[in-house]
């Protein structure tokens, strides 16, 4: 089979891959650009799958990242249903599952991640039950939508962002929802106890049953379907649908085989370059050495995927603009928009600004007087102020931070400015 020359070959047509292709063309890359995707259809947004799309408030067309015409106008060739199986770095080519060989000048790996599968007694990983779901793709969401209706008994395993978003959407469809979280509280890995307590209360008020400190012992099946979940404490929960939201695995297999990654991710610098000078990587599959935090981070977020893609494109086009953005995330549940900026790991104090009972407040995470991160609930203005300010080290007065009579912008002062030093 004849080898096809691609110029810039991008593996993965999600947020990172699609953005990299467009940004490279807009930045001046004149050669051929080929965007490989293992799904069919136009590249689409994933965050709405657990929110508006699952609720039936939006349709497939509105999920598109860009219309098909935008790729055609930018002379970006999309190949759908393409699965890369081998990268030959020495020969500068990749091989697809159908035997096609594609040669590249530059290669970008935007392979994303996949949901961690639920493993317990009663589940055959080769032939999983028909009513066991994870949520990553449009096909996953369509399968869930087809079974969601009033009165359906849904057991959600995992009380992180995805699990709680699915719980809120399923409840919005009239389902009977129970969330199982093995940790002592929901959102335990990403938020402080104050925010966890707030969201647990919100879900319970909406009619969701939340069982914390509770894992799964086994599932009971009849034919190809789960009929009950047996918890680690022996409680038996009848179930019509089970949704596992227990984390993500980076898709690093082809990069690992090429000597560019390990199970944790593909290491990249702030221009999204791997150890191979002709290969970049962006998105959920990467481990970036982040200057702001002085360590490697694997961030599962759309904003990070876009920033890494733009950094890669800037380097490709000879106009390098390193990605040094502040990590940020969001989650929509019911009428609440949770926006998070920074990383709270290592904090020793959480300061609340506003009253959670009003469903509008901020939780600030501090280490000493150093501000590390914020969780903002229905406070987009405060979130934007803090997100911008976190681009440099910040010290704050915790007492004044909680005092809403003091303008927030007056508190977000970098140490040098606060002391008068240059």
N, C-alpha and C positions, 0 to 999 in steps of 0.2 A: 504494500500500500504506500502510495506516495506521501512524503512528508509535506505538510503545509506550513508555510512561514507566517508567523503572526505578528512580529514586531513586539508589541506589548500584549502579553497574554495574562488575563486576570481569571483566577480560579475562584469561583464563588460570586453569585449575583445578588447578594443581599445588600444591606445598607452600605457596607464598606466597599464591596466590589463595584456596585453601581456608581457610587460617588467618585471612586478613584478613576473610573473610565471617563466620566464627564469632566472631572477636574483636570485630568491629564490633557484631554483635547482642548479645553478652554485655556489651559496654561501654555499651549504651544506644541504639544507632541503631534508631529505631523505624520508619523507612520501608522501602520495598521494597528487597530485595537480590537481584540477579540475577548468577549466576556462570556465565560463558561458558567452555566447554571445547571444544577442537577434537578431543578423543578421546571415545570412548563409555565408558560405565561410570562407577562411582564414582571420584572422585579417589584416586590411589594413591601409595605410596611408590616412589621411583625407586632409592635406593641398593641395596636387595636384588636388583635386577635382575642386577647383575654378580656377585652373591655367592650368597646362599642360594637365590634363585629359579633362577638358572642351574644350580646344583648339583642342583636338584630337591628341595631340602629344605623348601620352602614352596610354598603354592599361591596362586592369584589372590586368593581371599577374604582371606587374611591380609595382603595388600599394602594393603588399603584404609586410607586415612588416618583415616576415620571411616565408620561404617555409614551407608547412605542415610537411615535414620531420623533420624540426628542433624541432617541438613540440613533435613529436613521439620519436625522439632521446633523448629528455629531460624527457620523460615519463610524459608529460603534457596531460591530457585528456580534449579535447575540446567538450563542449556540445553546439550545435547551436540552435538558435530559442528558447532559454530558457528565461523565464520571471519570475523573483522573485517577489512575491507579499507580503510575510510576513517574517520578521526576528523575531525569538523567542530567545531572548538573554539568558533567563534562561535555556532553553532546549538546547541551542547551535545548533539550526537548522534553516533552511530556508525552506519555502514552495514555490514551483513553481506554475504557473498558471494552469498547467495540473494536479495538486494534488500531484506531487512528493515531498517527503521530503528528504532534504539533511542535514546530520549532519556535523558539522565542529569542528575542534580544534581551528583553526584561520580562521577568515573571513576578506576578503579585499573588500571594496566597491569602485569600479572604474567605477561608473555609468555615468560619463561624464555630458553632458548637451544636450539641444535641442534648436533649434532656437525659438526665440520669435515669435509667430504668428502675422500676420498682421490683425488688427481688425479695421474695418471701415464700414460705411454704404455700403450695397451691397454685403458683404461677409457673407455667412452662414458658421460659424465655424464647423458645423457638416458635411456639404457637400461643402467644399471649391471648387472654380473654378478649372477646369482641367489645366488651364494655369497659375495658381498662384504657385510659387515655393519658398521654402527655400532650403538652401544648407547645409547639414550635412552628408548625407549618400551617398553611391554609387548609390543607387536607385534614390535619388534626382538628382544627376549629370547625370545619364542616361536619366532621364526624360527631363532635360534641353537640353542635347545634341541632343535628338531626334527632338527637335523643333527649334534649332538654325540653321539658314542658312542665306545667304545674303539677306538683305532687310527686315528681320523680325524686327518688332518694339518692342524693349525691354524697359520696364520701371523698373529701379532698385530703390527700396526704401531703402535708407540708404547709407550714404557716409563714412562708416567705412572701415576697411580692406577688409572684405568679399564683401561688395557692390562694392568697386572699383576694386577688383580683378575680380569679375564677369563681371563688365563693360568692363575691358580691354580684357578679354577673348572673350566676346560676340562681341566686336568691331573687334577683330582679326578674327572672323568668318564672318565678313561682315554685322553684324546686325546694325540697326539704334538704338542707345542707348541714353536714357535719365536717368540721376541720380537725384533723389529727396532727398534732405537732409534738415531736419527740423532746424538744427542748422545754424548759420550764415556762417559756412565754413565746408568743409569736414574734416574728421579725427579730429574733434574738441575735442573729449574726450581723444585722445592719443598723439597728436602732437601739436606743436606751430603753430602760424599763418604763419611763414615763410615756414614751410614744407607743410602746407595746401595749401598755395598759389602756391607753386611749383607743387604739384600734380594736382591741378585744371587746371593749365596751360597745363600740360602734357596731361591730358585727353581731354581738349578742342582742342589741336593741333591734337589729334588722331581722332577727329570728334565726341566726346561724348558731348552731351548737359548736363550741370550741372546747376541745379536750387537749390540754397541754400536758407535757410529761408523759405522753402516751404514744407508743409505737404500734406497729402491726406484728402480730404473731403469725397469722396466716389468713388466707382467704378461702372461702367455701365456694365451689363452682358447681353449677348444673349445666352439663353440656359445655358450650363454649363461652358461658357467661358467669361472672361473679354474682353470687346471690347474697353474700354476707362477708363482712370484714370482722375478723376476731382480733381484738386489741391485745396489747401486751399485758394489760390488767385483767384479761379474761372477758371483757365486755364484748358482746356480739352486736354488730350493727348491720341490719339488713340493708342491702345496697342494690340500686338499679344501674348506677354508674360510679366508677372510681377514677379519680383524676390524681395523678402523681405529679407534684411540683416540688421535687426534692433536690434541685440543683442541676447544674449544667456540666457537661464534659466537653473539653475543647477538641475540635476535630483536627488532630495533629498527625494522624497516621502517615500520610504521604510525606509530610515534612520530617517526621521522625525517621522514616526509611531513607530519606535523603541526607540525614545527619544534621538537620537544622533545628531540631526540637526534641523535647521530652514530653512526658504525659502532661506536664503542667502548662505547656504552651510553647509558642514559637518566640524566642527572644528577639526583640527588635530595639533599635535606638529611637531617639525622638524624631527621626526622619523616616521611621518605619522600615529601616534597612535590617536585613538579617545578616548572618555571618557570611553569606555569599553576596558579593558585590552586585550581582545581577538579579537578586531575588529580594523582594519586599514582602511584608505581611501586614495586614491591618484587620482590626475587629476583635471579636470575642476569642479568637484562637491565639492571640498574641500575649506575650509577657513583655511589657515595655519598661525599660529603665527610666523611671520618672524623676526628672531633676527636682521637682517640687518636694518630693518625699524621700529622695535618696535611696530608693530601692525599686526592685522589679514589682510590677503590678499587672494582674490580669483583670481587666475591667469589662464586665458584661453590660454594656450600655450602648445605645444608639449614638449619643453624642460623642463618645470616645471613638467609635467606629468611624464616624464622619471626620473627626479631627485627624485620626491616623491616616485615613485615605487622602485627605488634603495635603498632609505633610509628605506622604509618598509622592503624590503628583507634583508637588513643588520641587522636590529633589529631581525627579525625572526630567522636569522641564528646565533645570538649571537655575531655579529661583528658590533655593532652599529656605523653608520656613518651618523650623522645628515645632513639634507639638508639645507645648508645655501648659496645656489647658488644665484648669481645675476640674477634677472628676465631678460629674453631676448626673443625677438620675431622677426619675419621676414615677409615680404610681397613682392611677385613678381608681378610686373605690367609692361607690355610691356618688354622693355630691361632693366628695373630698378630693382635692388635688394635693398630693404629698410630693414636695420637691426637695431634693437633697443635694447639697454641695459639700465637697471636701470628704475626707475620710476620718471617721471618729475613733479608729483603733488607738488605744492607749490613753483615752480621755480619763480624767479623774473627777470630773464634775459636769453635771448637766444643769443648765440654767434655762428656765422657761420664761418666755416673754409672751404675755397674753394668757388667757384662761382656756384650757382645753374644753371646758364645758360649752364654750361659745363656738366650738368647731373651727376656730381660727387662732393659731398660735405658732410660735417658733420654739424649737428645742435646740439650744446651742451647746456644743460639746467642747469643753476646755481641758487643757492640761496645764495646771497652774493658772496663769492668766493668758496663756496662749490659746487663741481660738483655732480649733481644728476643723469643725464642720457644723452644719446646720441642717435640721429637718424643719421644713416650713409647711404647715398645713393651711391651705387656703390663704396664703400670704405671698402672692407672686412678687409684689413690690419688694418686700423684705428679702425674699430669696435672691432676687437679681442684685440687690445691693451687696449682700454677703458673698455671693458667688464671685462677683468682680473683685471684691476686697481680698478674698482668699488667695489671689494670685501671688501675694507676698505675705511674709510672716506678720501676724497680727497679735497684739496684746489688747485685752479689754478689762474693764472693771466689772466683775461679775454682778455686783449690786446695782450698778447703773444699767447694766444690760437688761436686767429684769424690770426696770422702771420704764414704763411706756411713755411717761411724760418727757423722757430724754430722747430726742430724735436719734434713730438708729445710725444714721450716717455720721453723726458726731462721735460715735463710739468706735467706728471702724477705722482706727488709726494705726499705721505701721509703726514699729518701735522707733525707727530713726526719726520720723516726723514727730512722734510723741516726746522724744527727749531733746529735739532740736539739733541732733547730730546729722552730719551729711553722710 
